[in-house]
Amino acid sequence: MASWETLVAFATVTILVAYFPGPALLYTAAQTISHGRKAGLMAMLGIHLGCYLHVFAAAFGLSAVFRHVPELYMAVKIAGALYLVWIGIGMIRSRLGAADQPLAPAKTVKRALLDSFIVEVLNPKVALFFIALLPQFVDPAGSLPVWAQLLILGVIVNFAFSSADLVTVFGASFVVGAMKKTRAGFALGRWVGGSLMIGLGLKLATDRS
């Protein structure tokens, strides 16, 4: 592996990027606000699992395809953005359960896991992030092969991102806890969460980078 000085620099960059407010944190916050803590935790897990595909892609060089085929990058980017908008609309249109309780049903919680996994997989910026960041902290002359070093570093980054998502979920859950005890508060939560999701999707779709 790289020297201790390089690893300290890697850890610093990872923490800064993980805890800087970005699409993943907004996404988990929106799921939590709209459907509750369990859905937020499932969203966090879905993002964590989806991120491993990008880690493996970076380790084995597959992410580089996006740099050479910009049309593919754009197609995946638009698909992911439209999926976010679709999720946001679904949040706004959702209704209370038969018991009239402002709690996300099990189906919604499970769906948050699947939706989050798909959203993360369809985010080409994550793939480019890993392929750009990880090689900077690899030692080609190290005892471990390059691909193994990339995998290790990628897993570390993924757990750092998930820790930030976890903080976001509990923070959002605490803020809206009282609000979601009433039907009106639940409706407001749906609109806020859905609007965040739609806005995030539109931002990603119109982002030129």
PyMOL commands that set and color helices and strands:
alter all, ss='L'
color gray80, all
select helices_A, chain A and resi 4-19+23-35+37-59+62-68+70-93+106-121+124-137+146-176+179-181+183-206
alter helices_A, ss='H'
color red, helices_A
deselect
rebuild
show_as cartoon
